[in-house]
């Protein structure tokens, strides 16, 4: 039987109004708990925040939304629907891949369209390989989601099920790059279906093939964009939580947790003291462990994912060949990952994610203007330049990045910029992210599933963790699941089990006062 928080859990304080905290809050509300959410920023979202500058509405965090039904589960917990609150636009193509040789490939999620595109791009043999790859990705996803991703682990022994044998039979414990190579010979196509391992912090040649499930989410399940920007999702979740009776407190930083023995009895902010029966902690691991007063003992120190430099650029022009999401691959591949995860050098030939949200929603920029988000992976601050070093590096790196973008077809981009914001590992470090990385602990085998930092930390019986540092891991879908799993640790079930009848806010105000 899965472990749950013992004792009274009537009033739960959720620390952090990011996607995981809001998902936890909605599932807790759906299970009849009284919920207070405390957030240090003035708006919800956490990493999925919002920056407004002279008419440019900039998403500061993730730009890719997949598996929206996982967000819908959280809304359903309080009798609501994601699509009633958020206008989701499916993206066609999901991505445009542009390679160093000048070739381009539109990544479609519809099977026949993608098969035709692969045949145009690389011939009939590769199209046949894609058909087989898609079938494999679908089987891999079905084998993993409910048994290895959407699950609370108490012990590695929980892995010993028939599903583990099914995953092994599918080749899930081989190497990602080699497994993709069984289906596709064209190196460019192999990149399209394996670059996602970078989200997990591991090079494709070292990542478990099981992480192809991320490629399934990107290339099969579909990519969406909320009208109004990605920040529209956490804002809608916060609105739904408030409508269901949650007490949302923004602009309050949690300074400490009061304890009685092994239980947290109150959450203390700079302005208030909030008594509670249980607490959900969603900050990055170093902040969470500082609040708890201890970190779990591990035989080997945690390894963290690479970081990223992001340039948000509001411009007076754009480039028609850009899709909503464009991946600009450099010529190098294995060397790039070696630099990111081994030597700590800034990428000598970077692969870049270029997102132009105004493709889908022009209202995110002033009339006639455009918004571009350029993400360049870089080593984290434990392996590469330190947070202090980035103070000196930032200006030169921006110049080099703009020069490279100009060379790759965004001609004149430097002179077109009207509004900009450069985010480096120093900024992530200042926000409390370990190793200056917004992607938290890497998904090595020793940091995956039951080996990842547990969401039930030892030494405190009524504290539960959520967010990308704990189970199940990094990414919007998995972070939403982490909130659901955290709520289940408190309620003994899944918050959405009560979907269909909207809970009455008054019912949650019964019981012990805050």
C-alpha positions in Angstrom: 0.0 0.0 0.0 1.3 3.4 -0.9 2.4 5.6 2.0 0.4 8.6 2.9 0.6 11.5 5.4 -0.6 10.2 8.8 -2.9 12.1 11.1 -5.1 15.1 10.4 -4.8 16.8 7.0 -7.8 19.1 7.0 -5.8 22.3 6.1 -2.9 22.1 3.7 -0.5 24.9 2.9 1.0 24.7 -0.6 4.3 26.7 -0.9 4.6 27.9 -4.4 2.0 28.7 -7.1 3.9 27.2 -10.0 2.3 24.5 -12.1 3.0 21.7 -9.6 1.7 23.7 -6.6 -1.5 24.7 -8.4 -2.1 21.2 -9.6 -1.6 19.9 -6.0 -4.0 22.6 -4.8 -6.7 21.7 -7.3 -6.5 18.0 -6.5 -6.5 18.7 -2.7 -9.6 21.0 -3.1 -11.3 18.3 -5.1 -10.7 15.9 -2.2 -12.3 18.3 0.3 -9.2 19.8 1.9 -9.0 23.5 2.9 -6.0 24.9 0.9 -3.8 28.0 1.3 -1.3 28.7 -1.4 1.7 31.0 -0.6 3.7 32.4 -3.5 6.7 34.7 -3.3 6.0 36.4 -6.7 3.1 38.7 -7.3 1.5 36.4 -9.9 1.0 32.7 -10.3 3.2 30.5 -12.5 6.6 30.0 -10.9 8.9 29.2 -13.7 5.9 29.7 -16.1 5.8 33.4 -15.2 5.1 36.6 -17.2 7.1 39.7 -18.0 5.4 42.7 -19.5 7.6 45.4 -21.2 6.2 48.2 -23.4 3.4 46.0 -24.8 5.4 42.8 -25.1 3.9 40.0 -23.0 6.8 37.6 -22.4 6.5 34.0 -21.1 9.6 33.6 -18.9 9.5 29.8 -18.7 8.3 26.8 -20.8 7.0 27.5 -24.3 5.9 24.0 -25.2 2.7 22.5 -23.9 2.0 18.8 -24.5 -0.4 16.3 -22.9 -3.0 19.0 -21.9 -5.3 16.3 -20.6 -3.0 16.1 -17.5 -3.8 19.8 -16.8 -7.5 19.0 -17.4 -7.3 16.3 -14.7 -6.5 19.1 -12.2 -9.4 21.3 -13.4 -11.7 18.3 -13.3 -10.9 17.7 -9.7 -13.0 20.9 -8.9 -15.6 20.2 -11.5 -14.1 22.4 -14.1 -12.6 22.0 -17.6 -9.3 23.2 -19.0 -10.9 24.2 -22.3 -13.6 26.3 -20.5 -10.8 28.5 -19.1 -8.0 28.3 -21.7 -8.2 28.6 -25.5 -5.8 25.9 -26.6 -4.4 26.1 -30.2 -3.0 22.9 -31.7 0.2 23.8 -33.5 0.7 22.6 -37.1 3.6 21.9 -37.5 4.5 21.1 -33.9 8.1 22.1 -34.8 10.1 23.1 -37.8 13.5 21.6 -37.8 16.2 23.5 -39.8 19.6 21.8 -40.3 23.1 23.1 -40.9 23.0 21.9 -44.5 20.0 24.2 -45.2 17.3 21.4 -45.3 14.1 21.8 -43.3 11.6 19.3 -41.9 8.1 20.1 -40.6 7.3 17.8 -37.6 3.6 16.9 -37.8 1.8 14.9 -35.1 -0.8 13.5 -37.5 0.6 10.1 -38.8 -0.1 10.4 -42.5 1.1 14.0 -42.8 4.4 13.2 -41.0 5.0 10.1 -43.1 4.6 12.1 -46.2 6.9 14.8 -44.9 9.6 12.2 -44.0 9.3 10.7 -47.5 9.7 14.1 -49.0 12.7 14.9 -46.8 14.6 11.6 -46.8 12.9 9.0 -49.1 10.5 6.1 -48.9 12.8 3.9 -46.8 13.0 6.5 -44.0 9.2 7.0 -44.2 8.7 3.2 -43.6 11.1 3.5 -40.6 9.1 6.4 -39.2 5.9 4.3 -39.3 7.6 1.6 -37.2 9.1 4.2 -34.9 5.7 5.7 -34.3 4.2 2.4 -33.4 7.1 1.8 -31.0 6.7 5.2 -29.4 3.0 4.6 -28.8 3.7 1.2 -27.1 6.5 2.8 -25.0 4.1 5.5 -23.8 1.4 3.0 -22.9 3.9 0.8 -21.0 5.2 3.7 -19.0 2.6 6.3 -18.1 0.4 4.8 -15.4 3.0 2.3 -14.1 6.3 4.3 -14.1 5.5 8.0 -14.5 2.1 8.6 -12.9 2.8 6.7 -9.7 4.1 7.3 -6.2 7.1 5.0 -5.4 7.9 3.9 -1.9 10.6 1.4 -2.9 12.5 0.2 -5.9 10.8 -3.1 -5.4 7.7 -1.6 -6.8 9.4 -1.7 -10.2 9.3 -5.5 -10.2 6.0 -6.0 -12.1 5.1 -7.5 -15.4 5.2 -4.0 -16.8 8.9 -3.8 -16.2 9.3 -6.9 -18.4 7.2 -5.2 -21.1 9.3 -2.1 -20.9 12.5 -4.2 -21.2 11.0 -6.1 -24.1 10.4 -2.8 -25.9 14.1 -1.9 -25.4 13.4 0.8 -22.8 16.7 0.0 -21.0 18.9 0.3 -24.0 20.4 3.6 -25.2 18.1 6.2 -26.8 20.3 7.1 -29.7 20.9 3.4 -30.7 17.3 2.5 -30.4 16.1 5.4 -32.6 18.8 4.3 -35.0 17.1 0.9 -35.4 14.3 2.8 -37.2 16.0 5.7 -38.9 19.3 5.9 -40.8 19.2 9.6 -41.6 21.1 11.4 -38.9 19.0 14.5 -39.2 15.8 12.5 -38.5 17.5 10.7 -35.6 18.2 14.1 -34.1 14.5 15.1 -34.3 13.4 12.1 -32.3 16.2 12.2 -29.7 17.1 15.8 -28.9 14.3 15.7 -26.3 16.7 13.8 -23.9 18.3 17.2 -23.3 15.1 18.1 -21.4 16.0 15.2 -19.1 19.6 16.4 -18.8 21.2 13.5 -20.5 22.9 13.1 -23.9 21.0 10.8 -26.4 23.9 8.4 -26.5 23.7 8.0 -22.7 20.0 8.4 -22.1 17.8 5.4 -21.5 15.6 4.6 -24.5 12.6 4.9 -22.2 13.0 8.6 -22.5 11.8 8.4 -26.0 8.4 8.9 -24.2 9.2 12.6 -24.4 9.5 12.3 -28.2 6.1 10.7 -28.1 4.6 13.7 -26.3 6.2 16.1 -28.7 5.8 14.3 -32.0 2.7 12.0 -31.6 0.5 13.4 -28.9 0.6 17.0 -30.2 1.9 20.4 -29.2 -0.4 23.2 -28.1 -0.2 26.8 -27.3 -2.6 28.6 -25.0 -3.9 31.9 -26.5 -2.5 34.6 -24.3 0.8 32.7 -23.8 1.9 29.8 -21.7 1.3 32.0 -18.6 -2.4 31.7 -19.4 -2.3 28.1 -18.0 -1.1 28.8 -14.4 -3.3 31.9 -14.3 -6.4 29.8 -15.2 -5.4 27.2 -12.7 -5.1 29.9 -10.0 -8.5 31.3 -10.9 -10.1 27.8 -10.7 -8.4 27.2 -7.4 -9.7 30.5 -6.0 -13.2 29.8 -7.3 -13.1 26.4 -5.5 -12.2 28.1 -2.2 -8.4 28.3 -2.1 -6.8 31.1 -0.2 -4.2 32.5 -2.6 -1.5 34.7 -1.0 0.9 36.3 -3.5 4.0 38.4 -2.8 4.8 36.4 0.4 8.1 34.6 0.9 8.2 31.6 3.2 11.0 32.1 5.7 10.6 29.0 7.8 8.5 26.1 8.9 7.4 25.7 12.6 7.5 22.1 13.9 6.3 20.0 16.7 8.4 16.9 16.7 8.3 15.4 13.2 5.3 17.4 12.1 5.1 20.9 10.5 2.6 22.9 12.4 2.8 26.3 10.7 4.2 28.0 7.6 5.8 31.3 8.5 6.2 34.1 5.9 7.7 37.6 6.2 4.3 38.9 7.0 2.2 36.1 8.5 2.1 32.7 10.4 -0.2 30.1 8.8 -1.1 27.1 10.9 -1.5 23.9 8.9 -2.0 20.1 9.2 0.2 19.3 6.2 2.4 21.2 3.7 3.3 20.7 0.0 6.7 22.2 -0.8 7.3 23.1 -4.5 10.5 25.3 -4.5 13.7 23.9 -6.0 15.4 21.3 -3.9 18.0 23.5 -2.1 15.3 25.8 -0.8 13.0 23.0 0.1 15.7 21.2 2.1 16.7 24.4 3.8 13.1 24.9 4.9 12.9 21.3 6.2 16.2 21.7 8.0 17.9 18.6 6.4 18.6 17.0 3.0 18.3 13.3 2.3 21.4 11.2 2.4 22.4 9.8 -1.0 25.3 7.5 -1.8 26.3 9.9 -4.6 25.6 13.6 -4.9 22.8 14.8 -7.1 23.8 15.5 -10.7 22.0 18.5 -12.3 20.8 19.1 -15.8 22.5 21.6 -18.2 21.2 25.1 -17.9 20.2 27.6 -20.6 20.6 31.1 -21.8 17.4 32.7 -23.1 17.1 35.8 -25.1 13.6 37.3 -25.2 13.6 39.7 -28.1 10.7 42.1 -29.1 11.4 43.1 -32.7 10.1 45.4 -35.4 10.4 42.6 -38.0 10.3 38.8 -38.3 11.5 36.1 -40.7 8.7 34.2 -42.6 10.5 30.9 -42.6 10.1 30.6 -38.8 7.3 28.5 -37.5 5.9 28.9 -34.0 8.7 26.6 -32.8 11.8 26.2 -34.9 14.7 24.0 -33.9 17.9 25.3 -35.5 20.4 22.4 -35.4 24.1 23.1 -35.6 26.4 21.0 -37.6 27.9 19.3 -34.5 25.9 16.8 -32.4 27.8 14.5 -30.1 30.4 17.2 -29.5 27.7 19.5 -28.4 26.4 17.2 -25.8 29.9 16.4 -24.6 30.5 20.1 -24.1 27.2 20.5 -22.2 27.4 17.5 -19.9 31.2 16.6 -19.7 33.6 19.4 -20.3 31.5 22.4 -19.3 32.4 24.5 -22.3 29.9 26.8 -23.9 28.6 25.1 -27.1 30.9 25.8 -30.0 28.1 24.9 -32.6 24.9 25.3 -30.7 21.5 23.9 -31.5 18.8 26.5 -30.6 15.1 26.5 -29.9 13.5 29.6 -31.5 9.9 30.3 -30.5 7.8 33.0 -32.1 4.6 33.0 -30.1 3.2 35.9 -32.1 2.9 33.4 -35.0 -0.2 32.1 -33.1 -1.2 35.1 -30.9 -0.2 38.5 -32.4 -1.7 40.2 -29.3 1.4 39.3 -27.3 3.3 42.1 -29.0 2.3 45.7 -30.0 0.7 46.0 -33.5 3.1 45.2 -36.2 5.7 43.9 -33.8 6.9 40.4 -33.1 8.2 38.4 -30.1 11.0 35.9 -30.3 12.3 33.5 -27.6 15.7 32.0 -28.3 17.0 29.3 -26.0 20.6 28.2 -26.1 21.5 25.2 -23.8 24.6 25.8 -21.8 26.5 23.9 -19.0 25.2 24.4 -15.4 27.2 26.4 -13.0 28.8 23.4 -11.3 30.3 22.2 -14.5 30.8 25.3 -16.6 31.1 29.0 -15.9 30.0 30.0 -12.4 27.1 32.4 -11.7 29.7 35.1 -11.0 31.5 34.4 -14.3 28.3 35.0 -16.1 28.3 38.6 -15.0 31.3 39.1 -17.3 30.2 36.6 -20.0 26.7 37.8 -20.6 27.3 40.7 -23.0 29.8 38.8 -25.2 27.5 35.8 -25.2 24.6 37.9 -26.4 26.7 39.3 -29.2 27.9 35.9 -30.3 24.3 34.5 -30.1 22.9 37.3 -32.3 25.8 36.9 -34.7 25.1 33.2 -35.0 21.3 33.8 -35.5 22.1 36.3 -38.3 24.3 33.7 -39.9 21.5 31.2 -39.7 19.0 33.3 -41.5 17.7 35.8 -39.0 19.5 38.5 -40.9 19.5 41.9 -39.2 18.1 40.6 -35.9 20.4 42.7 -33.7 19.2 46.0 -35.3 15.5 44.9 -35.2 15.4 44.5 -31.4 13.2 47.1 -29.6 12.8 45.3 -26.3 15.0 42.5 -24.8 15.7 40.5 -21.7 18.7 38.2 -21.5 18.5 35.4 -18.9 21.6 33.4 -17.9 22.5 30.8 -15.4 23.3 33.7 -13.0 19.7 34.6 -13.0 18.6 31.0 -12.4 21.0 30.8 -9.6 19.6 34.0 -8.0 16.2 32.5 -8.1 17.4 29.6 -6.0 17.8 26.9 -8.7 20.5 24.4 -7.9 23.6 24.6 -10.2 22.0 27.6 -12.0 19.7 25.3 -13.9 16.0 25.7 -14.3 15.8 21.9 -15.2 16.7 20.6 -11.8 18.2 17.1 -11.2 19.2 15.2 -14.3 17.3 12.0 -15.2 20.2 9.6 -15.0 19.2 6.1 -14.1 20.2 6.7 -10.4 17.9 9.8 -10.4 14.8 8.3 -12.1 11.6 6.7 -10.7 12.1 5.4 -7.2 15.7 6.7 -7.2 14.7 10.3 -7.7 14.4 12.5 -4.6 11.3 11.2 -2.9 8.2 13.3 -2.5 7.9 12.1 1.0 11.1 13.3 2.7 12.4 11.5 5.7 12.2 13.2 9.1 9.0 15.1 8.5 5.8 13.1 8.3 3.4 15.7 7.0 5.5 17.4 4.3 5.2 16.4 0.7 7.4 17.6 -2.2 6.2 18.5 -5.7 7.9 20.0 -8.7 10.6 19.0 -11.2 13.2 18.0 -8.6 11.1 15.1 -7.3 8.8 12.4 -8.8 8.3 12.1 -11.7 10.6 14.8 -13.0 11.2 17.6 -15.4 8.8 19.0 -18.0 5.3 20.5 -18.0 3.4 17.2 -18.1 5.5 15.6 -15.4 5.4 18.6 -13.2 1.6 18.6 -13.4 1.7 15.0 -12.4 4.0 15.7 -9.5 1.3 18.0 -8.0 -1.3 15.3 -8.4 1.0 12.7 -6.8 1.7 15.0 -3.9 -2.0 15.5 -3.3 -2.5 11.8 -3.4 0.1 11.4 -0.6 -2.2 13.6 1.6 -5.6 12.4 0.5 -4.8 8.7 0.0 -6.2 8.9 -3.6 -6.3 11.1 -6.6 -8.0 14.5 -6.3 -9.7 14.1 -9.7 -11.6 11.1 -8.3 -14.3 13.5 -7.2 -14.6 15.2 -10.5 -18.1 16.0 -11.8 -19.4 17.7 -8.7 -17.9 21.0 -7.9 -16.9 21.1 -4.2 -18.5 23.9 -2.2 -16.0 26.4 -0.9 -17.9 26.6 2.4 -17.3 22.9 3.0 -13.6 23.6 2.9 -13.9 26.4 5.5 -15.1 23.9 8.1 -12.7 22.6 10.6 -9.8 24.2 12.3 -9.4 28.0 11.5 -6.2 29.3 9.9 
